[in-house]
Amino acid sequence: MGKSRRTGKREAGSLGRMAAIVNRESNWKVDGRRAAPLCWLFPPRCLVCGDPGLPGRDLCAACHAELPRQRHACLRCALPLPQPGECGACLQQPPPLDAAYAAFHYAFPLDRLLPRLKFHRDFAAGRVLAQCMADHFSTLPRPDLLLPVPLHRARLQQRGYDQALELARPLANALVLPLRTDLLQRRKVTDAQSRLDAAARQRNLRGAFHVHPAAALPAHVVLVDDVMTTGATLFAAAAALRKAGAVRVDAWVCARVA
């Protein structure tokens, strides 16, 4: 009962403070070097509650321990399950992904931090989320290549950055894995997936991704994205990669919506 009150207090008090403590400067990318020389001047602060952070991380020990880590999930689409295995939908119609892994459930504070990265240039949130993803994925089978799910060039020009790349680049550096941003392209402007139901999401993404015909894909590639909802985006990207010759395609995402 005491723990329950403590969690509620932390959540209620943290939301008002997050806007004041996050870094929204567009030039400070997730793994940019400009911030590094200042670490000794400004010790990390927790992006959730504002307390002093762990060494080299913008999360305090308490908030880090309370992150909604995913334990058991469908091996093919990362949908939370009572125990490891495959969900009914994937058993009935296997997706083009060989495996999908999510570091967290899309719950507090992920449902605050990820939108701040995606829509508000909060690269400090991206940095700490990428660090947590590296912790979670370090024991998985090592792929030959990481591929961030790309934005269409029109959306990229409008936003100014690709949130999937902002997670994938420091993740690749931490796990010492090659990263490519030129192989998988998004050639179709699609409607916002958040406004569509599952069937409409699939229609919306039909033919959206393309792999250059001259691209030489390695056998095992991993798609990196911020949030997985129905899986339609990742499935469409994986289908394009398989058509281009990839033997195994996995997905690593920061959070999975139940």
C-alpha positions in Angstrom: 0.0 0.0 0.0 2.9 2.4 0.9 4.5 1.6 -2.5 1.3 2.4 -4.3 1.1 5.8 -2.7 4.7 6.5 -3.5 4.3 5.7 -7.2 1.2 7.9 -7.5 3.0 10.8 -5.8 6.0 10.5 -8.1 3.9 10.4 -11.2 1.7 13.3 -10.3 4.5 15.5 -9.2 6.8 14.6 -12.1 4.6 15.7 -15.0 4.6 19.3 -14.1 8.4 19.4 -13.7 9.3 17.5 -16.9 8.8 20.5 -19.1 11.2 22.6 -17.1 14.1 20.1 -17.0 14.2 18.5 -20.5 16.6 19.7 -23.2 14.6 21.0 -26.2 17.6 22.6 -28.0 17.5 21.3 -31.6 21.2 21.3 -32.1 21.9 18.9 -29.2 21.3 15.6 -30.9 20.9 12.4 -28.9 24.5 11.3 -29.3 25.9 14.7 -30.2 29.3 15.7 -28.8 28.5 19.2 -27.8 26.9 18.1 -24.5 29.8 15.8 -23.5 32.3 18.5 -22.3 29.6 20.0 -20.0 28.8 16.7 -18.2 31.2 17.6 -15.4 29.7 21.0 -15.0 26.1 19.9 -14.9 25.6 16.4 -13.3 22.7 14.5 -14.8 19.2 15.1 -13.5 16.3 12.7 -13.7 14.0 13.6 -16.6 11.1 12.1 -14.7 11.3 13.5 -11.2 14.2 16.0 -11.3 16.3 14.2 -8.7 20.1 13.6 -9.2 20.6 11.1 -12.0 22.6 7.9 -12.0 26.2 8.4 -13.3 26.1 9.3 -17.0 22.3 8.9 -17.1 19.4 11.3 -16.9 17.4 9.0 -14.6 17.6 8.5 -10.9 17.9 5.1 -9.4 14.3 5.0 -8.2 12.8 6.0 -11.5 15.2 3.7 -13.4 14.0 0.7 -11.2 10.3 1.6 -11.8 10.5 1.7 -15.6 7.8 -0.5 -17.1 10.1 -3.2 -18.6 8.6 -5.8 -20.8 9.0 -9.3 -19.4 6.9 -11.8 -21.5 5.7 -11.1 -25.0 4.8 -12.6 -28.3 8.1 -13.6 -30.0 6.9 -12.3 -33.4 5.1 -9.0 -32.6 6.1 -8.2 -29.0 2.5 -8.1 -27.8 2.5 -8.5 -24.0 1.6 -12.1 -23.0 1.3 -14.0 -19.6 4.2 -16.1 -20.8 6.7 -16.3 -23.7 5.3 -17.7 -27.0 3.3 -16.5 -30.0 0.0 -14.7 -29.9 -3.0 -16.0 -31.7 -2.8 -13.5 -34.5 0.8 -14.4 -35.3 0.1 -18.1 -35.1 -2.8 -17.6 -37.6 -0.9 -15.3 -39.9 2.8 -15.1 -39.3 4.2 -11.6 -39.8 7.2 -10.9 -42.0 9.3 -10.3 -38.8 11.2 -13.3 -37.5 11.3 -11.7 -34.0 10.2 -8.5 -32.3 11.5 -7.2 -29.0 10.3 -4.2 -27.0 12.3 -2.8 -24.1 9.2 -1.3 -22.3 5.5 -1.2 -22.2 4.1 2.1 -23.5 3.1 3.3 -20.0 4.3 6.1 -17.7 6.9 7.5 -18.1 7.5 6.2 -21.6 4.2 7.7 -22.7 5.6 11.1 -21.8 9.3 10.7 -22.8 8.8 9.2 -26.2 6.4 12.0 -27.5 8.8 14.6 -26.2 11.5 13.1 -28.4 9.2 12.5 -31.4 7.4 15.9 -31.4 9.3 18.3 -29.2 13.0 17.8 -30.0 13.7 16.5 -26.5 17.0 14.8 -27.3 17.9 14.3 -23.7 14.9 11.9 -23.5 16.1 10.2 -26.6 19.6 9.8 -25.1 18.4 8.1 -21.9 15.9 5.9 -23.8 18.6 4.7 -26.2 20.8 3.9 -23.2 18.0 1.8 -21.7 17.4 0.1 -25.0 21.1 -0.9 -25.2 20.9 -2.4 -21.7 17.8 -4.4 -22.7 19.0 -5.6 -26.2 22.6 -6.4 -25.4 22.0 -10.1 -24.8 19.9 -10.6 -28.0 21.4 -12.3 -31.1 23.7 -9.8 -32.8 22.5 -8.7 -36.3 24.7 -7.8 -39.2 23.1 -4.4 -39.5 20.7 -1.9 -37.8 18.2 0.0 -39.9 16.2 2.8 -38.4 12.6 3.0 -39.8 12.8 6.0 -42.1 10.6 9.0 -42.4 9.4 10.2 -45.8 11.6 13.1 -46.9 8.7 15.5 -46.7 7.9 14.5 -43.1 11.7 14.6 -42.3 11.9 18.1 -43.8 8.9 19.2 -41.7 10.1 17.7 -38.4 13.8 18.3 -38.9 15.0 14.9 -37.6 14.0 11.2 -37.5 13.3 10.0 -34.0 14.0 6.4 -35.0 17.5 7.4 -36.1 18.0 9.4 -32.9 17.5 6.1 -31.0 19.3 3.8 -33.5 22.5 5.8 -33.8 23.5 5.7 -30.1 22.2 2.2 -29.8 24.5 1.1 -32.6 27.4 2.9 -31.0 26.7 1.3 -27.6 26.4 -2.2 -29.0 29.2 -1.8 -31.6 26.9 -2.6 -34.5 26.9 -1.2 -38.1 24.1 1.2 -38.9 22.9 2.2 -42.4 20.4 4.9 -43.3 20.6 4.7 -47.1 19.3 1.2 -47.8 15.6 1.4 -46.7 13.6 4.3 -48.0 10.1 5.5 -47.4 8.8 6.5 -50.8 5.1 7.2 -50.0 3.7 9.9 -47.9 1.2 8.2 -45.5 -1.5 9.5 -43.2 -0.7 9.6 -39.5 -1.0 6.0 -38.3 -2.4 7.1 -34.9 -5.6 8.2 -36.6 -6.3 4.9 -38.2 -7.6 1.5 -37.2 -5.6 -1.7 -37.7 -7.0 -2.5 -41.2 -6.6 1.1 -42.4 -3.0 1.1 -41.1 -2.1 -1.8 -43.3 -3.7 -0.2 -46.4 -2.0 3.1 -45.6 1.4 1.5 -45.6 1.0 -0.7 -48.7 4.0 0.0 -50.9 5.4 2.7 -48.5 8.9 1.2 -48.2 11.5 0.5 -50.9 15.0 -1.0 -50.9 17.3 0.2 -53.6 17.7 -2.5 -56.2 21.5 -2.2 -56.1 21.6 -2.6 -52.3 23.4 -5.6 -50.9 21.6 -6.6 -47.7 23.3 -8.9 -45.2 21.5 -12.0 -44.0 20.3 -10.6 -40.6 19.0 -7.1 -40.2 17.2 -5.4 -37.3 14.7 -2.6 -37.7 14.8 0.1 -35.0 11.8 2.2 -34.1 10.4 4.2 -31.2 6.9 2.7 -30.6 5.1 -0.4 -32.0 1.3 -0.2 -31.9 -0.3 -2.7 -34.3 3.1 -3.5 -36.0 1.8 -2.4 -39.4 4.8 0.0 -40.1 7.4 -2.6 -39.1 5.7 -5.4 -41.0 5.6 -3.2 -44.2 9.3 -2.4 -43.8 10.2 -6.0 -43.0 8.3 -7.2 -46.1 10.3 -4.8 -48.3 13.6 -6.0 -46.8 12.6 -9.7 -47.3 11.7 -8.9 -50.9 15.2 -7.4 -51.4 16.9 -10.5 -50.1 17.2 -10.3 -46.3 17.1 -13.7 -44.8 16.2 -12.7 -41.2 14.5 -9.5 -40.2 13.9 -8.6 -36.5 12.6 -5.5 -34.8 13.9 -3.7 -31.7 11.5 -1.0 -30.4 11.7 1.2 -27.4 8.0 0.6 -26.3 5.1 -1.6 -27.3 1.5 -0.6 -27.0 -0.6 -3.4 -25.4 
